[in-house]
Amino acid sequence: MADNHSFDVVSEINHVEMHNAVTQAQHELAVRYDFKGTRASIEFNKKENTILLHADHKGQLDTVIQILKEKMSKRGVAVNAIKRGKLEEATHDSVRETLTLHVGIESDDAKKIVKQIKGLGIKVQAQIMDEKVRVTAKKIDELQVVISHLKENGPEYPLQFNNFT
């Protein structure tokens, strides 16, 4: 039996499922009657983790975002991984918005997570490793306490707990 148990706190998205959600949303935009003849579109840039949305007006853009979120939730991708950008005027009286997908734990949030874990008063160690936080303890039960605490009190973007040993 291992002397110490550990897990990593990460913030990731499944790019394959995200691509599938975008494809499904694009298909719905193509077949819906209220989008016929409009410039509404969705483009997913996997390398930069961005989604570019085009629409004829702000109301239509909000509908496109709602469709995308609906498809994401059906595919199991966390909807709160999206950070909305600012609304921009585009050509031909249309609007566009760039959404960014949150990947990795930011250093400020990682420090807050470590501080929260230390504030629990249990015997666990937490250390920041690049864009993740590793938590180690002698007892698995203590790690489960940390996981349940972070699920309730973590940042607004989704967290995953993996490499549980």
MIFI-712273 format. One record per atom (N, C-alpha, C): residue number from 1; residue in three letters; atom name; x, y, z. Coordinates in nm, 2 decimals. Example, Ala and Ser with C-alpha at 12.3 -4.5 7.8 and 13.67 -1.06 7.14 Angstrom:
BEGIN
num,residu,atome,X,Y,Z
1,ALA,N,1.32,-0.57,0.78
1,ALA,CA,1.23,-0.45,0.78
1,ALA,C,1.32,-0.33,0.78
2,SER,N,1.28,-0.22,0.71
2,SER,CA,1.37,-0.11,0.71
2,SER,C,1.29,0.00,0.79
//
This chain:
BEGIN
num,residu,atome,X,Y,Z
1,MET,N,0.08,-0.12,0.00
1,MET,CA,0.00,0.00,0.00
1,MET,C,0.09,0.12,0.00
2,ALA,N,0.05,0.23,-0.07
2,ALA,CA,0.12,0.35,-0.08
2,ALA,C,0.12,0.42,0.05
3,ASP,N,0.23,0.49,0.08
3,ASP,CA,0.25,0.57,0.20
3,ASP,C,0.16,0.69,0.19
4,ASN,N,0.17,0.76,0.08
4,ASN,CA,0.10,0.89,0.06
4,ASN,C,0.00,0.87,-0.06
5,HIS,N,-0.11,0.94,-0.05
5,HIS,CA,-0.21,0.94,-0.16
5,HIS,C,-0.21,1.08,-0.21
6,SER,N,-0.25,1.10,-0.34
6,SER,CA,-0.25,1.23,-0.40
6,SER,C,-0.35,1.24,-0.51
7,PHE,N,-0.38,1.36,-0.55
7,PHE,CA,-0.46,1.39,-0.67
7,PHE,C,-0.42,1.53,-0.73
8,ASP,N,-0.45,1.55,-0.85
8,ASP,CA,-0.43,1.68,-0.91
8,ASP,C,-0.56,1.75,-0.93
9,VAL,N,-0.56,1.88,-0.90
9,VAL,CA,-0.67,1.97,-0.93
9,VAL,C,-0.64,2.04,-1.06
10,VAL,N,-0.72,2.02,-1.17
10,VAL,CA,-0.69,2.08,-1.30
10,VAL,C,-0.82,2.14,-1.35
11,SER,N,-0.81,2.22,-1.45
11,SER,CA,-0.92,2.28,-1.52
11,SER,C,-0.90,2.26,-1.67
12,GLU,N,-0.97,2.16,-1.73
12,GLU,CA,-0.95,2.12,-1.87
12,GLU,C,-1.09,2.11,-1.93
13,ILE,N,-1.09,2.11,-2.06
13,ILE,CA,-1.21,2.07,-2.14
13,ILE,C,-1.17,1.96,-2.23
14,ASN,N,-1.27,1.88,-2.27
14,ASN,CA,-1.25,1.78,-2.37
14,ASN,C,-1.27,1.84,-2.51
15,HIS,N,-1.15,1.86,-2.58
15,HIS,CA,-1.16,1.93,-2.71
15,HIS,C,-1.24,1.85,-2.81
16,VAL,N,-1.24,1.72,-2.81
16,VAL,CA,-1.32,1.64,-2.90
16,VAL,C,-1.47,1.67,-2.88
17,GLU,N,-1.51,1.66,-2.76
17,GLU,CA,-1.65,1.69,-2.73
17,GLU,C,-1.69,1.84,-2.76
18,MET,N,-1.60,1.93,-2.73
18,MET,CA,-1.62,2.07,-2.76
18,MET,C,-1.64,2.09,-2.91
19,HIS,N,-1.55,2.02,-2.99
19,HIS,CA,-1.56,2.03,-3.14
19,HIS,C,-1.70,1.97,-3.18
20,ASN,N,-1.74,1.86,-3.12
20,ASN,CA,-1.87,1.80,-3.16
20,ASN,C,-1.98,1.89,-3.12
21,ALA,N,-1.98,1.96,-3.01
21,ALA,CA,-2.08,2.06,-2.97
21,ALA,C,-2.09,2.17,-3.07
22,VAL,N,-1.97,2.22,-3.11
22,VAL,CA,-1.97,2.33,-3.21
22,VAL,C,-2.03,2.29,-3.34
23,THR,N,-1.99,2.17,-3.38
23,THR,CA,-2.05,2.11,-3.51
23,THR,C,-2.20,2.10,-3.50
24,GLN,N,-2.25,2.05,-3.39
24,GLN,CA,-2.39,2.03,-3.38
24,GLN,C,-2.46,2.17,-3.38
25,ALA,N,-2.40,2.27,-3.31
25,ALA,CA,-2.46,2.40,-3.31
25,ALA,C,-2.46,2.46,-3.45
26,GLN,N,-2.35,2.44,-3.53
26,GLN,CA,-2.34,2.49,-3.66
26,GLN,C,-2.45,2.43,-3.75
27,HIS,N,-2.47,2.30,-3.73
27,HIS,CA,-2.58,2.23,-3.80
27,HIS,C,-2.72,2.29,-3.77
28,GLU,N,-2.74,2.32,-3.64
28,GLU,CA,-2.87,2.37,-3.60
28,GLU,C,-2.89,2.51,-3.66
29,LEU,N,-2.78,2.59,-3.67
29,LEU,CA,-2.79,2.72,-3.73
29,LEU,C,-2.83,2.71,-3.88
30,ALA,N,-2.77,2.61,-3.94
30,ALA,CA,-2.80,2.59,-4.08
30,ALA,C,-2.94,2.55,-4.12
31,VAL,N,-3.01,2.47,-4.03
31,VAL,CA,-3.14,2.42,-4.06
31,VAL,C,-3.25,2.49,-3.99
32,ARG,N,-3.23,2.58,-3.89
32,ARG,CA,-3.34,2.65,-3.83
32,ARG,C,-3.39,2.76,-3.92
33,TYR,N,-3.53,2.77,-3.92
33,TYR,CA,-3.60,2.86,-4.00
33,TYR,C,-3.56,3.00,-3.97
34,ASP,N,-3.55,3.04,-3.84
34,ASP,CA,-3.52,3.18,-3.81
34,ASP,C,-3.38,3.22,-3.84
35,PHE,N,-3.29,3.13,-3.88
35,PHE,CA,-3.16,3.17,-3.92
35,PHE,C,-3.14,3.16,-4.07
36,LYS,N,-3.24,3.13,-4.14
36,LYS,CA,-3.22,3.12,-4.29
36,LYS,C,-3.19,3.26,-4.35
37,GLY,N,-3.09,3.27,-4.43
37,GLY,CA,-3.05,3.39,-4.49
37,GLY,C,-2.98,3.49,-4.40
38,THR,N,-2.93,3.45,-4.29
38,THR,CA,-2.86,3.54,-4.20
38,THR,C,-2.71,3.50,-4.20
39,ARG,N,-2.63,3.59,-4.14
39,ARG,CA,-2.49,3.57,-4.13
39,ARG,C,-2.45,3.50,-4.00
40,ALA,N,-2.54,3.44,-3.93
40,ALA,CA,-2.50,3.37,-3.80
40,ALA,C,-2.41,3.25,-3.83
41,SER,N,-2.30,3.25,-3.75
41,SER,CA,-2.20,3.14,-3.77
41,SER,C,-2.12,3.12,-3.64
42,ILE,N,-2.06,3.01,-3.63
42,ILE,CA,-1.98,2.97,-3.52
42,ILE,C,-1.85,2.91,-3.57
43,GLU,N,-1.73,2.96,-3.52
43,GLU,CA,-1.60,2.91,-3.57
43,GLU,C,-1.52,2.87,-3.44
44,PHE,N,-1.47,2.75,-3.44
44,PHE,CA,-1.39,2.70,-3.32
44,PHE,C,-1.25,2.70,-3.36
45,ASN,N,-1.16,2.77,-3.28
45,ASN,CA,-1.02,2.76,-3.30
45,ASN,C,-0.96,2.68,-3.19
46,LYS,N,-0.92,2.56,-3.22
46,LYS,CA,-0.88,2.46,-3.12
46,LYS,C,-0.74,2.50,-3.05
47,LYS,N,-0.65,2.56,-3.14
47,LYS,CA,-0.52,2.60,-3.09
47,LYS,C,-0.52,2.71,-2.99
48,GLU,N,-0.61,2.81,-3.01
48,GLU,CA,-0.62,2.93,-2.93
48,GLU,C,-0.73,2.91,-2.82
49,ASN,N,-0.80,2.80,-2.83
49,ASN,CA,-0.92,2.78,-2.73
49,ASN,C,-1.02,2.90,-2.74
50,THR,N,-1.05,2.94,-2.86
50,THR,CA,-1.15,3.05,-2.88
50,THR,C,-1.26,3.00,-2.97
51,ILE,N,-1.37,3.07,-2.96
51,ILE,CA,-1.49,3.04,-3.04
51,ILE,C,-1.53,3.18,-3.09
52,LEU,N,-1.54,3.20,-3.23
52,LEU,CA,-1.58,3.33,-3.29
52,LEU,C,-1.72,3.31,-3.33
53,LEU,N,-1.81,3.40,-3.28
53,LEU,CA,-1.95,3.40,-3.32
53,LEU,C,-1.98,3.52,-3.40
54,HIS,N,-2.06,3.50,-3.51
54,HIS,CA,-2.11,3.61,-3.59
54,HIS,C,-2.26,3.61,-3.59
55,ALA,N,-2.33,3.72,-3.60
55,ALA,CA,-2.47,3.73,-3.61
55,ALA,C,-2.51,3.87,-3.67
56,ASP,N,-2.64,3.88,-3.71
56,ASP,CA,-2.69,4.00,-3.76
56,ASP,C,-2.71,4.11,-3.66
57,HIS,N,-2.75,4.07,-3.54
57,HIS,CA,-2.77,4.17,-3.43
57,HIS,C,-2.75,4.10,-3.30
58,LYS,N,-2.75,4.18,-3.19
58,LYS,CA,-2.72,4.13,-3.06
58,LYS,C,-2.82,4.02,-3.01
59,GLY,N,-2.94,4.04,-3.04
59,GLY,CA,-3.04,3.94,-3.00
59,GLY,C,-3.02,3.80,-3.07
60,GLN,N,-2.98,3.81,-3.19
60,GLN,CA,-2.95,3.68,-3.26
60,GLN,C,-2.82,3.62,-3.21
61,LEU,N,-2.72,3.70,-3.17
61,LEU,CA,-2.60,3.65,-3.11
61,LEU,C,-2.63,3.58,-2.98
62,ASP,N,-2.72,3.64,-2.90
62,ASP,CA,-2.75,3.57,-2.77
62,ASP,C,-2.82,3.44,-2.80
63,THR,N,-2.90,3.43,-2.90
63,THR,CA,-2.96,3.30,-2.94
63,THR,C,-2.85,3.20,-2.98
64,VAL,N,-2.75,3.25,-3.06
64,VAL,CA,-2.64,3.16,-3.10
64,VAL,C,-2.56,3.11,-2.98
65,ILE,N,-2.54,3.19,-2.88
65,ILE,CA,-2.47,3.15,-2.76
65,ILE,C,-2.55,3.05,-2.68
66,GLN,N,-2.68,3.07,-2.68
66,GLN,CA,-2.77,2.98,-2.61
66,GLN,C,-2.77,2.84,-2.67
67,ILE,N,-2.77,2.84,-2.81
67,ILE,CA,-2.77,2.71,-2.88
67,ILE,C,-2.63,2.64,-2.85
68,LEU,N,-2.52,2.72,-2.85
68,LEU,CA,-2.39,2.66,-2.83
68,LEU,C,-2.39,2.60,-2.69
69,LYS,N,-2.44,2.67,-2.59
69,LYS,CA,-2.44,2.63,-2.45
69,LYS,C,-2.52,2.50,-2.43
70,GLU,N,-2.63,2.50,-2.50
70,GLU,CA,-2.72,2.38,-2.50
70,GLU,C,-2.65,2.26,-2.55
71,LYS,N,-2.58,2.27,-2.67
71,LYS,CA,-2.51,2.16,-2.73
71,LYS,C,-2.39,2.12,-2.64
72,MET,N,-2.32,2.22,-2.57
72,MET,CA,-2.21,2.18,-2.48
72,MET,C,-2.26,2.10,-2.37
73,SER,N,-2.37,2.14,-2.31
73,SER,CA,-2.42,2.07,-2.19
73,SER,C,-2.46,1.93,-2.23
74,LYS,N,-2.52,1.91,-2.35
74,LYS,CA,-2.56,1.77,-2.39
74,LYS,C,-2.44,1.69,-2.42
75,ARG,N,-2.32,1.75,-2.46
75,ARG,CA,-2.20,1.67,-2.49
75,ARG,C,-2.11,1.65,-2.36
76,GLY,N,-2.16,1.71,-2.25
76,GLY,CA,-2.08,1.69,-2.12
76,GLY,C,-1.97,1.79,-2.11
77,VAL,N,-1.97,1.90,-2.18
77,VAL,CA,-1.87,2.00,-2.17
77,VAL,C,-1.92,2.11,-2.07
78,ALA,N,-1.84,2.15,-1.97
78,ALA,CA,-1.89,2.24,-1.87
78,ALA,C,-1.92,2.38,-1.94
79,VAL,N,-2.04,2.43,-1.92
79,VAL,CA,-2.08,2.56,-1.98
79,VAL,C,-2.00,2.67,-1.92
80,ASN,N,-1.97,2.66,-1.79
80,ASN,CA,-1.90,2.77,-1.72
80,ASN,C,-1.75,2.78,-1.76
81,ALA,N,-1.71,2.70,-1.85
81,ALA,CA,-1.57,2.71,-1.90
81,ALA,C,-1.56,2.82,-2.01
82,ILE,N,-1.67,2.88,-2.05
82,ILE,CA,-1.68,2.99,-2.15
82,ILE,C,-1.66,3.12,-2.08
83,LYS,N,-1.57,3.20,-2.13
83,LYS,CA,-1.56,3.34,-2.09
83,LYS,C,-1.60,3.43,-2.21
84,ARG,N,-1.70,3.51,-2.19
84,ARG,CA,-1.75,3.59,-2.30
84,ARG,C,-1.65,3.71,-2.32
85,GLY,N,-1.64,3.75,-2.44
85,GLY,CA,-1.56,3.87,-2.48
85,GLY,C,-1.65,3.99,-2.49
86,LYS,N,-1.60,4.09,-2.55
86,LYS,CA,-1.68,4.21,-2.57
86,LYS,C,-1.75,4.20,-2.71
87,LEU,N,-1.86,4.26,-2.72
87,LEU,CA,-1.94,4.26,-2.84
87,LEU,C,-1.88,4.37,-2.94
88,GLU,N,-1.85,4.32,-3.06
88,GLU,CA,-1.79,4.41,-3.16
88,GLU,C,-1.88,4.43,-3.28
89,GLU,N,-1.87,4.55,-3.34
89,GLU,CA,-1.94,4.57,-3.46
89,GLU,C,-1.86,4.51,-3.58
90,ALA,N,-1.92,4.44,-3.67
90,ALA,CA,-1.85,4.38,-3.78
90,ALA,C,-1.90,4.44,-3.91
91,THR,N,-1.86,4.39,-4.02
91,THR,CA,-1.90,4.44,-4.15
91,THR,C,-2.05,4.41,-4.18
92,HIS,N,-2.11,4.49,-4.27
92,HIS,CA,-2.25,4.47,-4.31
92,HIS,C,-2.34,4.48,-4.19
93,ASP,N,-2.32,4.57,-4.10
93,ASP,CA,-2.42,4.59,-3.99
93,ASP,C,-2.44,4.46,-3.91
94,SER,N,-2.33,4.38,-3.90
94,SER,CA,-2.34,4.26,-3.81
94,SER,C,-2.26,4.27,-3.69
95,VAL,N,-2.27,4.18,-3.60
95,VAL,CA,-2.19,4.18,-3.47
95,VAL,C,-2.12,4.05,-3.46
96,ARG,N,-2.01,4.06,-3.38
96,ARG,CA,-1.93,3.94,-3.35
96,ARG,C,-1.88,3.94,-3.21
97,GLU,N,-1.86,3.83,-3.16
97,GLU,CA,-1.80,3.81,-3.02
97,GLU,C,-1.71,3.70,-3.02
98,THR,N,-1.60,3.71,-2.95
98,THR,CA,-1.50,3.60,-2.93
98,THR,C,-1.52,3.55,-2.79
99,LEU,N,-1.55,3.42,-2.78
99,LEU,CA,-1.55,3.35,-2.65
99,LEU,C,-1.42,3.28,-2.63
100,THR,N,-1.37,3.28,-2.51
100,THR,CA,-1.25,3.20,-2.48
100,THR,C,-1.29,3.09,-2.39
101,LEU,N,-1.22,2.98,-2.41
101,LEU,CA,-1.24,2.86,-2.32
101,LEU,C,-1.14,2.86,-2.21
102,HIS,N,-1.18,2.84,-2.09
102,HIS,CA,-1.09,2.84,-1.98
102,HIS,C,-1.02,2.71,-1.97
103,VAL,N,-0.89,2.71,-1.98
103,VAL,CA,-0.80,2.59,-1.97
103,VAL,C,-0.69,2.62,-1.87
104,GLY,N,-0.67,2.54,-1.77
104,GLY,CA,-0.56,2.56,-1.68
104,GLY,C,-0.61,2.65,-1.56
105,ILE,N,-0.54,2.63,-1.45
105,ILE,CA,-0.57,2.71,-1.33
105,ILE,C,-0.48,2.83,-1.33
106,GLU,N,-0.54,2.95,-1.32
106,GLU,CA,-0.45,3.07,-1.31
106,GLU,C,-0.38,3.08,-1.18
107,SER,N,-0.26,3.14,-1.18
107,SER,CA,-0.17,3.14,-1.07
107,SER,C,-0.24,3.20,-0.94
108,ASP,N,-0.32,3.31,-0.96
108,ASP,CA,-0.39,3.37,-0.85
108,ASP,C,-0.49,3.27,-0.79
109,ASP,N,-0.56,3.21,-0.88
109,ASP,CA,-0.66,3.11,-0.83
109,ASP,C,-0.59,2.99,-0.76
110,ALA,N,-0.48,2.95,-0.82
110,ALA,CA,-0.40,2.84,-0.76
110,ALA,C,-0.36,2.87,-0.61
111,LYS,N,-0.32,2.99,-0.60
111,LYS,CA,-0.28,3.04,-0.46
111,LYS,C,-0.40,3.04,-0.37
112,LYS,N,-0.51,3.08,-0.42
112,LYS,CA,-0.63,3.08,-0.33
112,LYS,C,-0.67,2.94,-0.30
113,ILE,N,-0.66,2.85,-0.39
113,ILE,CA,-0.70,2.71,-0.37
113,ILE,C,-0.61,2.65,-0.26
114,VAL,N,-0.48,2.68,-0.27
114,VAL,CA,-0.38,2.63,-0.17
114,VAL,C,-0.41,2.69,-0.03
115,LYS,N,-0.45,2.82,-0.03
115,LYS,CA,-0.48,2.88,0.10
115,LYS,C,-0.61,2.82,0.16
116,GLN,N,-0.71,2.79,0.07
116,GLN,CA,-0.83,2.73,0.12
116,GLN,C,-0.81,2.59,0.18
117,ILE,N,-0.72,2.52,0.11
117,ILE,CA,-0.69,2.38,0.16
117,ILE,C,-0.62,2.39,0.29
118,LYS,N,-0.52,2.48,0.30
118,LYS,CA,-0.45,2.49,0.43
118,LYS,C,-0.55,2.54,0.54
119,GLY,N,-0.65,2.62,0.51
119,GLY,CA,-0.75,2.67,0.60
119,GLY,C,-0.84,2.56,0.65
120,LEU,N,-0.85,2.45,0.59
120,LEU,CA,-0.93,2.34,0.63
120,LEU,C,-0.89,2.28,0.76
121,GLY,N,-0.76,2.29,0.79
121,GLY,CA,-0.71,2.24,0.92
121,GLY,C,-0.69,2.09,0.92
122,ILE,N,-0.67,2.03,0.81
122,ILE,CA,-0.65,1.88,0.80
122,ILE,C,-0.50,1.86,0.75
123,LYS,N,-0.45,1.74,0.77
123,LYS,CA,-0.31,1.71,0.74
123,LYS,C,-0.30,1.68,0.59
124,VAL,N,-0.30,1.78,0.51
124,VAL,CA,-0.27,1.76,0.36
124,VAL,C,-0.17,1.86,0.32
125,GLN,N,-0.10,1.83,0.21
125,GLN,CA,0.00,1.93,0.15
125,GLN,C,-0.06,1.96,0.01
126,ALA,N,-0.05,2.09,-0.02
126,ALA,CA,-0.09,2.13,-0.15
126,ALA,C,0.03,2.21,-0.21
127,GLN,N,0.06,2.18,-0.34
127,GLN,CA,0.16,2.26,-0.41
127,GLN,C,0.12,2.29,-0.55
128,ILE,N,0.16,2.40,-0.60
128,ILE,CA,0.13,2.45,-0.73
128,ILE,C,0.23,2.39,-0.83
129,MET,N,0.18,2.33,-0.93
129,MET,CA,0.27,2.27,-1.04
129,MET,C,0.21,2.32,-1.17
130,ASP,N,0.28,2.42,-1.23
130,ASP,CA,0.24,2.48,-1.36
130,ASP,C,0.09,2.53,-1.35
131,GLU,N,0.00,2.46,-1.43
131,GLU,CA,-0.14,2.50,-1.43
131,GLU,C,-0.23,2.41,-1.35
132,LYS,N,-0.17,2.34,-1.25
132,LYS,CA,-0.25,2.25,-1.17
132,LYS,C,-0.20,2.26,-1.02
133,VAL,N,-0.28,2.20,-0.94
133,VAL,CA,-0.24,2.20,-0.79
133,VAL,C,-0.24,2.05,-0.75
134,ARG,N,-0.13,2.00,-0.69
134,ARG,CA,-0.12,1.87,-0.65
134,ARG,C,-0.15,1.87,-0.50
135,VAL,N,-0.23,1.77,-0.45
135,VAL,CA,-0.27,1.76,-0.31
135,VAL,C,-0.23,1.62,-0.27
136,THR,N,-0.15,1.61,-0.16
136,THR,CA,-0.11,1.48,-0.10
136,THR,C,-0.15,1.47,0.04
137,ALA,N,-0.17,1.35,0.09
137,ALA,CA,-0.21,1.32,0.23
137,ALA,C,-0.18,1.18,0.25
138,LYS,N,-0.18,1.14,0.38
138,LYS,CA,-0.16,1.00,0.42
138,LYS,C,-0.29,0.92,0.41
139,LYS,N,-0.40,0.99,0.43
139,LYS,CA,-0.53,0.92,0.43
139,LYS,C,-0.62,0.97,0.31
140,ILE,N,-0.68,0.87,0.25
140,ILE,CA,-0.77,0.90,0.14
140,ILE,C,-0.89,0.99,0.18
141,ASP,N,-0.94,0.97,0.30
141,ASP,CA,-1.05,1.04,0.35
141,ASP,C,-1.03,1.19,0.36
142,GLU,N,-0.90,1.23,0.39
142,GLU,CA,-0.87,1.37,0.40
142,GLU,C,-0.87,1.43,0.26
143,LEU,N,-0.83,1.35,0.16
143,LEU,CA,-0.83,1.40,0.02
143,LEU,C,-0.98,1.42,-0.03
144,GLN,N,-1.06,1.33,0.02
144,GLN,CA,-1.20,1.34,-0.02
144,GLN,C,-1.27,1.46,0.04
145,VAL,N,-1.23,1.50,0.16
145,VAL,CA,-1.27,1.62,0.22
145,VAL,C,-1.23,1.75,0.14
146,VAL,N,-1.11,1.74,0.09
146,VAL,CA,-1.06,1.85,0.01
146,VAL,C,-1.14,1.86,-0.12
147,ILE,N,-1.16,1.75,-0.18
147,ILE,CA,-1.24,1.75,-0.31
147,ILE,C,-1.38,1.81,-0.29
148,SER,N,-1.45,1.76,-0.19
148,SER,CA,-1.58,1.81,-0.16
148,SER,C,-1.58,1.96,-0.13
149,HIS,N,-1.48,2.01,-0.06
149,HIS,CA,-1.47,2.15,-0.03
149,HIS,C,-1.45,2.23,-0.16
150,LEU,N,-1.36,2.18,-0.24
150,LEU,CA,-1.33,2.26,-0.37
150,LEU,C,-1.45,2.26,-0.46
151,LYS,N,-1.53,2.15,-0.46
151,LYS,CA,-1.64,2.15,-0.55
151,LYS,C,-1.74,2.25,-0.51
152,GLU,N,-1.75,2.28,-0.38
152,GLU,CA,-1.85,2.38,-0.33
152,GLU,C,-1.79,2.52,-0.33
153,ASN,N,-1.66,2.54,-0.30
153,ASN,CA,-1.61,2.67,-0.28
153,ASN,C,-1.50,2.71,-0.38
154,GLY,N,-1.49,2.63,-0.49
154,GLY,CA,-1.38,2.66,-0.59
154,GLY,C,-1.41,2.78,-0.68
155,PRO,N,-1.33,2.81,-0.78
155,PRO,CA,-1.35,2.92,-0.87
155,PRO,C,-1.47,2.90,-0.95
156,GLU,N,-1.51,3.01,-1.03
156,GLU,CA,-1.63,3.00,-1.11
156,GLU,C,-1.62,2.91,-1.23
157,TYR,N,-1.49,2.88,-1.27
157,TYR,CA,-1.47,2.78,-1.39
157,TYR,C,-1.46,2.64,-1.33
158,PRO,N,-1.48,2.54,-1.42
158,PRO,CA,-1.49,2.40,-1.38
158,PRO,C,-1.35,2.35,-1.33
159,LEU,N,-1.36,2.27,-1.23
159,LEU,CA,-1.24,2.20,-1.18
159,LEU,C,-1.26,2.05,-1.20
160,GLN,N,-1.15,1.98,-1.23
160,GLN,CA,-1.15,1.83,-1.24
160,GLN,C,-1.04,1.78,-1.14
161,PHE,N,-1.06,1.66,-1.09
161,PHE,CA,-0.97,1.60,-1.00
161,PHE,C,-0.93,1.47,-1.06
162,ASN,N,-0.80,1.46,-1.10
162,ASN,CA,-0.75,1.34,-1.16
162,ASN,C,-0.62,1.29,-1.10
163,ASN,N,-0.57,1.18,-1.16
163,ASN,CA,-0.45,1.12,-1.11
163,ASN,C,-0.46,1.08,-0.96
164,PHE,N,-0.58,1.03,-0.92
164,PHE,CA,-0.60,1.00,-0.78
164,PHE,C,-0.53,0.87,-0.75
165,THR,N,-0.43,0.87,-0.66
165,THR,CA,-0.35,0.75,-0.62
165,THR,C,-0.36,0.73,-0.47
//
